[in-house]
Amino acid sequence: MHERYTRFLKDISGGIDFRSVAEKYELPCDEAKEAIERSISGTLSDIFRSDVECRLEGDGCEIYVFREHGVRRFPMEKLKKNILRAIKHGIVSALHKETVVRGYERLRYLAGGITGGHVAAVFEERIFIELDRGADKLVVGVCEREHQTPKERDHYRPGDYYSFYISSVTPSSNGRVPVLKVSLSRTTRSLTEGLLRKELSERLLDIRVRCVKRAAGIFSLVEAEGRIPRECIKVVSDELKERVIVRNV
């Protein structure tokens, strides 16, 4: 493998094989390799203003430049340092994007559901939550200030545990770096509904419920097509720190 190729691959992976790259970005080896090939091909196509194909074979990187008069193999050792820097930057961006896309495919089904989690960090306008995912990889959600109940704002502490409604799971970006944003809420009526359904389900009770009105931190008004056990209502009331009023319909 060429020394400079080894060096920039080592910079992004902590090693020189695709397994190291894959582990760092939590990707299958084949997908990490394909992402790197696509990235190098795209970067060089833009620089050379021609179609360029990159193939990572064995310990080397083969570059083919397609022009009107034919195909020419381009030696990697002729790439200048500024081009290698562009290649490395493109690879890092491509692998971040691939990771975000895979994370979205894995987590998008969570939107519209209820989850619990511990406060990981607190800032003026938002809190970051380490979500309960069992044996799954760490997932961090964000609850913006407008989705925090007035009673709880400015009182969140790292390590505290709360339940949240997952408003959305969307690919986003932090500057130029792709990220996966999991948006959380403590104020929506859907949180009251979801927590009640969870408590009823654990007791094997099939009762339809609908939160028709809520003043977050004060009260929730719920319509239920059946009698909800008092202990279910108390659990939800304690979690939301508000009165839960149930009206049978």
VENDA-V876179 format. One record per residue. N is the residue number from 1. RES is the residue in one small letter. SS is DSSP state (2 for helix, 1 for strand, 0 for the rest). OMEGA is omega in degrees with one decimal (999 if undefined). D_FIRST is the distance of its C-alpha to the first C-alpha in Angstrom with 2 decimals. Layout:
BEGIN
n: (N N)
res: (RES RES)
ss: (SS SS)
omega: (OMEGA OMEGA)
d_first: (D_FIRST D_FIRST)
END
This chain:
BEGIN
n: (1 2 3 4 5 6 7 8 9 10 11 12 13 14 15 16 17 18 19 20 21 22 23 24 25 26 27 28 29 30 31 32 33 34 35 36 37 38 39 40 41 42 43 44 45 46 47 48 49 50 51 52 53 54 55 56 57 58 59 60 61 62 63 64 65 66 67 68 69 70 71 72 73 74 75 76 77 78 79 80 81 82 83 84 85 86 87 88 89 90 91 92 93 94 95 96 97 98 99 100 101 102 103 104 105 106 107 108 109 110 111 112 113 114 115 116 117 118 119 120 121 122 123 124 125 126 127 128 129 130 131 132 133 134 135 136 137 138 139 140 141 142 143 144 145 146 147 148 149 150 151 152 153 154 155 156 157 158 159 160 161 162 163 164 165 166 167 168 169 170 171 172 173 174 175 176 177 178 179 180 181 182 183 184 185 186 187 188 189 190 191 192 193 194 195 196 197 198 199 200 201 202 203 204 205 206 207 208 209 210 211 212 213 214 215 216 217 218 219 220 221 222 223 224 225 226 227 228 229 230 231 232 233 234 235 236 237 238 239 240 241 242 243 244 245 246 247 248 249)
res: (m h e r y t r f l k d i s g g i d f r s v a e k y e l p c d e a k e a i e r s i s g t l s d i f r s d v e c r l e g d g c e i y v f r e h g v r r f p m e k l k k n i l r a i k h g i v s a l h k e t v v r g y e r l r y l a g g i t g g h v a a v f e e r i f i e l d r g a d k l v v g v c e r e h q t p k e r d h y r p g d y y s f y i s s v t p s s n g r v p v l k v s l s r t t r s l t e g l l r k e l s e r l l d i r v r c v k r a a g i f s l v e a e g r i p r e c i k v v s d e l k e r v i v r n v)
ss: (0 0 2 2 2 2 2 2 2 2 2 2 2 0 0 0 0 2 2 2 2 2 2 2 2 0 0 0 2 2 2 2 2 2 2 2 2 2 2 2 2 2 2 2 2 2 2 2 0 0 1 1 1 1 1 1 1 0 0 1 1 1 1 1 1 1 1 0 0 1 1 1 1 1 0 2 2 2 0 0 2 2 2 2 2 2 2 2 2 2 2 2 2 2 2 2 2 2 2 2 2 2 2 2 2 2 2 2 2 2 0 0 0 1 1 1 1 1 1 1 1 1 0 0 0 1 1 1 1 1 1 0 0 0 0 0 0 0 0 1 1 1 1 1 2 2 2 0 0 0 0 0 0 0 0 0 0 0 0 0 1 1 1 1 1 1 1 1 1 1 1 1 1 1 0 0 1 1 1 1 1 1 1 1 1 0 0 0 2 2 2 2 2 2 2 2 2 2 2 2 2 2 0 0 0 0 0 0 1 1 1 1 1 1 1 0 0 0 1 1 1 1 1 1 0 0 0 0 0 2 2 2 2 2 2 2 2 2 2 2 0 0 1 1 1 1 1 1 0)
omega: (-178.5 -173.4 -177.6 176.1 178.2 -175.6 -176.9 175.0 177.6 -179.8 -175.9 -173.2 -174.0 -179.9 -176.5 178.7 -176.6 177.5 178.1 177.7 -177.0 -178.8 -179.2 -176.4 176.8 179.7 169.8 -176.8 -178.4 -178.8 176.6 179.9 -179.3 179.3 178.7 178.8 179.7 -178.4 -179.8 179.3 -178.5 179.7 -178.2 176.3 178.4 -177.1 -177.4 -176.7 177.0 175.2 -179.8 176.6 177.4 176.0 176.5 -176.0 178.2 -179.3 -175.2 179.2 179.8 -176.5 179.9 179.3 -178.4 176.9 -177.1 -175.6 177.4 -178.0 179.3 175.2 -175.3 -179.7 -178.1 -178.9 178.3 178.7 -179.4 -175.4 -179.1 176.8 177.6 177.0 178.0 178.8 -178.7 179.0 179.1 179.6 -180.0 179.1 -178.4 -178.8 174.9 -178.8 179.7 178.9 179.9 179.8 178.7 178.4 178.5 179.4 -177.6 -170.0 -173.9 -179.4 -178.8 -177.0 -179.0 -179.2 -179.9 177.5 174.4 177.8 179.1 175.6 179.9 -178.9 -178.3 173.9 -175.3 -173.1 -175.3 172.6 178.8 -171.8 171.0 -172.3 174.1 176.5 179.7 -179.1 -179.1 178.9 -178.3 176.2 -179.4 177.4 -178.1 174.6 -178.7 -174.5 -178.1 178.0 173.9 -179.2 -179.3 -178.4 -175.2 -178.5 178.8 178.9 177.3 179.4 177.3 -178.8 178.0 -177.8 178.9 171.3 -177.1 167.9 -179.6 -176.0 -177.7 171.5 -173.5 170.2 -179.2 178.3 175.0 -168.4 177.5 -176.7 178.1 177.4 176.5 -176.7 175.1 -176.3 -174.9 178.5 172.6 -172.0 -174.4 174.5 -179.0 177.9 177.5 179.6 -176.1 179.2 177.7 179.1 178.8 179.9 179.1 -179.9 179.8 178.0 177.9 178.7 -179.2 -178.4 178.7 -179.6 177.9 177.5 -174.4 179.6 177.4 167.0 -170.1 -179.5 -179.2 178.6 169.4 176.4 -173.5 171.5 -176.9 178.0 -178.9 -177.5 178.2 179.1 -176.8 -177.6 176.6 -179.5 -178.3 180.0 -178.8 178.9 179.0 -179.5 -177.0 -177.3 179.1 178.7 177.3 -177.7 -178.6 178.6 179.2 -179.8 999)
d_first: (0.00 3.78 6.34 8.61 6.93 6.35 9.87 11.62 10.60 11.78 14.81 15.99 15.41 15.98 12.97 9.45 10.87 13.31 16.15 16.01 16.09 18.86 20.84 20.88 22.20 24.18 22.75 22.09 18.43 19.02 20.71 18.09 15.46 18.13 19.10 15.71 15.58 19.20 18.75 16.07 18.20 21.31 20.23 19.13 22.24 24.39 22.95 23.00 26.19 25.09 23.81 20.02 18.14 14.64 13.12 10.36 9.91 8.45 4.82 4.82 7.76 10.64 13.54 17.04 20.02 23.43 26.37 29.90 29.32 26.35 22.66 20.06 16.32 15.02 12.00 10.10 10.47 14.15 14.37 16.71 16.78 19.56 17.74 14.77 17.61 19.27 16.29 16.02 19.82 19.96 17.63 19.81 22.92 21.90 21.18 24.44 26.28 25.06 26.21 29.54 30.14 29.63 31.85 34.48 34.59 35.02 37.63 39.59 42.24 43.26 44.96 48.71 48.63 49.63 47.39 47.87 45.74 45.77 45.78 42.47 43.20 46.16 46.27 49.25 48.71 46.66 45.82 42.59 43.09 40.95 42.06 43.08 40.47 41.06 37.89 36.02 33.51 35.07 36.63 38.26 41.09 42.98 46.76 48.02 51.30 53.34 52.45 53.61 57.29 59.42 60.57 57.05 55.53 54.81 55.34 51.93 50.39 46.97 47.36 50.26 50.14 51.22 51.21 49.94 50.10 46.70 47.50 44.19 40.47 38.67 35.23 35.53 33.63 33.73 33.35 30.23 28.84 29.88 31.97 34.35 37.93 40.47 43.91 46.71 50.48 53.38 56.07 56.00 58.70 56.00 55.19 58.79 58.78 55.47 56.53 59.88 58.33 56.00 58.99 61.03 58.28 57.94 61.67 61.43 63.62 63.23 64.83 63.86 63.61 63.20 63.12 65.38 65.48 63.68 64.08 60.98 62.06 65.71 66.25 64.97 67.42 66.43 68.15 67.94 69.23 70.41 71.09 68.14 68.56 69.31 66.52 63.91 65.34 65.36 61.69 60.69 63.19 61.87 58.25 59.18 61.80 64.28 67.19 66.42 69.48 69.62 72.06 72.74 73.04)
END
